[in-house]
Amino acid sequence: MSGQRRFLKMWARTVGMPIGITDEDKPEFLPISQTDVRRALAFRTFWIVLHILTCAMIIAGNGRGLGFW
């Protein structure tokens, strides 16, 4: 397994998306295909990044307003 696939699998399981290498490798309780899991993982990753950026902007704005920088 390549490093990129290993990272994808680790990230997917970190955010709660059980992913396998093939459709046969998927967990039994997951009734959707690996393609749909990858799409859901992309949306969930976007959502997490959006939250991180939003929090960073709020912190930066408050720091500027309070005179920290």
CNS distance restraints for C-alpha pairs under 8 A (distance, minus, plus):
assign (resid   1 and name CA) (resid   5 and name CA) 6.35 0.50 0.50
assign (resid   1 and name CA) (resid   6 and name CA) 6.51 0.50 0.50
assign (resid   2 and name CA) (resid   6 and name CA) 6.21 0.50 0.50
assign (resid   3 and name CA) (resid   7 and name CA) 6.11 0.50 0.50
assign (resid   4 and name CA) (resid   8 and name CA) 6.17 0.50 0.50
assign (resid   5 and name CA) (resid   9 and name CA) 6.12 0.50 0.50
assign (resid   6 and name CA) (resid  10 and name CA) 6.15 0.50 0.50
assign (resid   7 and name CA) (resid  11 and name CA) 6.00 0.50 0.50
assign (resid   8 and name CA) (resid  12 and name CA) 5.97 0.50 0.50
assign (resid   9 and name CA) (resid  13 and name CA) 6.25 0.50 0.50
assign (resid   9 and name CA) (resid  19 and name CA) 6.24 0.50 0.50
assign (resid   9 and name CA) (resid  20 and name CA) 6.99 0.50 0.50
assign (resid  10 and name CA) (resid  14 and name CA) 6.11 0.50 0.50
assign (resid  11 and name CA) (resid  15 and name CA) 6.40 0.50 0.50
assign (resid  12 and name CA) (resid  16 and name CA) 6.27 0.50 0.50
assign (resid  12 and name CA) (resid  17 and name CA) 4.92 0.50 0.50
assign (resid  12 and name CA) (resid  18 and name CA) 6.38 0.50 0.50
assign (resid  12 and name CA) (resid  19 and name CA) 6.36 0.50 0.50
assign (resid  12 and name CA) (resid  41 and name CA) 6.42 0.50 0.50
assign (resid  13 and name CA) (resid  17 and name CA) 5.17 0.50 0.50
assign (resid  13 and name CA) (resid  18 and name CA) 5.37 0.50 0.50
assign (resid  13 and name CA) (resid  19 and name CA) 6.91 0.50 0.50
assign (resid  15 and name CA) (resid  44 and name CA) 7.73 0.50 0.50
assign (resid  17 and name CA) (resid  37 and name CA) 6.94 0.50 0.50
assign (resid  17 and name CA) (resid  40 and name CA) 7.98 0.50 0.50
assign (resid  17 and name CA) (resid  41 and name CA) 6.62 0.50 0.50
assign (resid  18 and name CA) (resid  26 and name CA) 7.22 0.50 0.50
assign (resid  18 and name CA) (resid  27 and name CA) 6.82 0.50 0.50
assign (resid  18 and name CA) (resid  30 and name CA) 7.79 0.50 0.50
assign (resid  18 and name CA) (resid  37 and name CA) 7.86 0.50 0.50
assign (resid  19 and name CA) (resid  25 and name CA) 7.99 0.50 0.50
assign (resid  19 and name CA) (resid  26 and name CA) 5.95 0.50 0.50
assign (resid  19 and name CA) (resid  27 and name CA) 7.58 0.50 0.50
assign (resid  19 and name CA) (resid  34 and name CA) 6.74 0.50 0.50
assign (resid  19 and name CA) (resid  37 and name CA) 6.76 0.50 0.50
assign (resid  19 and name CA) (resid  38 and name CA) 7.90 0.50 0.50
assign (resid  20 and name CA) (resid  24 and name CA) 7.94 0.50 0.50
assign (resid  20 and name CA) (resid  25 and name CA) 4.97 0.50 0.50
assign (resid  20 and name CA) (resid  26 and name CA) 4.85 0.50 0.50
assign (resid  20 and name CA) (resid  27 and name CA) 7.63 0.50 0.50
assign (resid  20 and name CA) (resid  34 and name CA) 7.24 0.50 0.50
assign (resid  21 and name CA) (resid  25 and name CA) 6.00 0.50 0.50
assign (resid  21 and name CA) (resid  26 and name CA) 7.57 0.50 0.50
assign (resid  22 and name CA) (resid  26 and name CA) 6.79 0.50 0.50
assign (resid  22 and name CA) (resid  34 and name CA) 6.79 0.50 0.50
assign (resid  23 and name CA) (resid  33 and name CA) 6.13 0.50 0.50
assign (resid  23 and name CA) (resid  34 and name CA) 5.66 0.50 0.50
assign (resid  26 and name CA) (resid  30 and name CA) 7.08 0.50 0.50
assign (resid  26 and name CA) (resid  34 and name CA) 7.40 0.50 0.50
assign (resid  32 and name CA) (resid  36 and name CA) 6.28 0.50 0.50
assign (resid  32 and name CA) (resid  37 and name CA) 6.95 0.50 0.50
assign (resid  33 and name CA) (resid  37 and name CA) 6.38 0.50 0.50
assign (resid  34 and name CA) (resid  38 and name CA) 6.12 0.50 0.50
assign (resid  35 and name CA) (resid  39 and name CA) 6.34 0.50 0.50
assign (resid  36 and name CA) (resid  40 and name CA) 6.14 0.50 0.50
assign (resid  37 and name CA) (resid  41 and name CA) 6.01 0.50 0.50
assign (resid  38 and name CA) (resid  42 and name CA) 6.18 0.50 0.50
assign (resid  39 and name CA) (resid  43 and name CA) 6.37 0.50 0.50
assign (resid  40 and name CA) (resid  44 and name CA) 6.08 0.50 0.50
assign (resid  41 and name CA) (resid  45 and name CA) 5.94 0.50 0.50
assign (resid  42 and name CA) (resid  46 and name CA) 6.14 0.50 0.50
assign (resid  43 and name CA) (resid  47 and name CA) 6.18 0.50 0.50
assign (resid  44 and name CA) (resid  48 and name CA) 6.24 0.50 0.50
assign (resid  45 and name CA) (resid  49 and name CA) 6.19 0.50 0.50
assign (resid  46 and name CA) (resid  50 and name CA) 6.02 0.50 0.50
assign (resid  47 and name CA) (resid  51 and name CA) 6.29 0.50 0.50
assign (resid  48 and name CA) (resid  52 and name CA) 6.31 0.50 0.50
assign (resid  49 and name CA) (resid  53 and name CA) 6.16 0.50 0.50
assign (resid  50 and name CA) (resid  54 and name CA) 6.06 0.50 0.50
assign (resid  51 and name CA) (resid  55 and name CA) 6.14 0.50 0.50
assign (resid  52 and name CA) (resid  56 and name CA) 6.18 0.50 0.50
assign (resid  53 and name CA) (resid  57 and name CA) 6.19 0.50 0.50
assign (resid  54 and name CA) (resid  58 and name CA) 6.24 0.50 0.50
assign (resid  55 and name CA) (resid  59 and name CA) 6.13 0.50 0.50
assign (resid  56 and name CA) (resid  60 and name CA) 6.05 0.50 0.50
assign (resid  57 and name CA) (resid  61 and name CA) 5.96 0.50 0.50
assign (resid  58 and name CA) (resid  62 and name CA) 6.13 0.50 0.50
assign (resid  59 and name CA) (resid  63 and name CA) 6.01 0.50 0.50
assign (resid  60 and name CA) (resid  64 and name CA) 6.16 0.50 0.50
assign (resid  61 and name CA) (resid  65 and name CA) 6.10 0.50 0.50
assign (resid  62 and name CA) (resid  66 and name CA) 6.00 0.50 0.50
assign (resid  63 and name CA) (resid  67 and name CA) 6.14 0.50 0.50
assign (resid  63 and name CA) (resid  68 and name CA) 5.09 0.50 0.50
assign (resid  63 and name CA) (resid  69 and name CA) 6.37 0.50 0.50
assign (resid  64 and name CA) (resid  68 and name CA) 5.82 0.50 0.50
assign (resid  64 and name CA) (resid  69 and name CA) 5.34 0.50 0.50
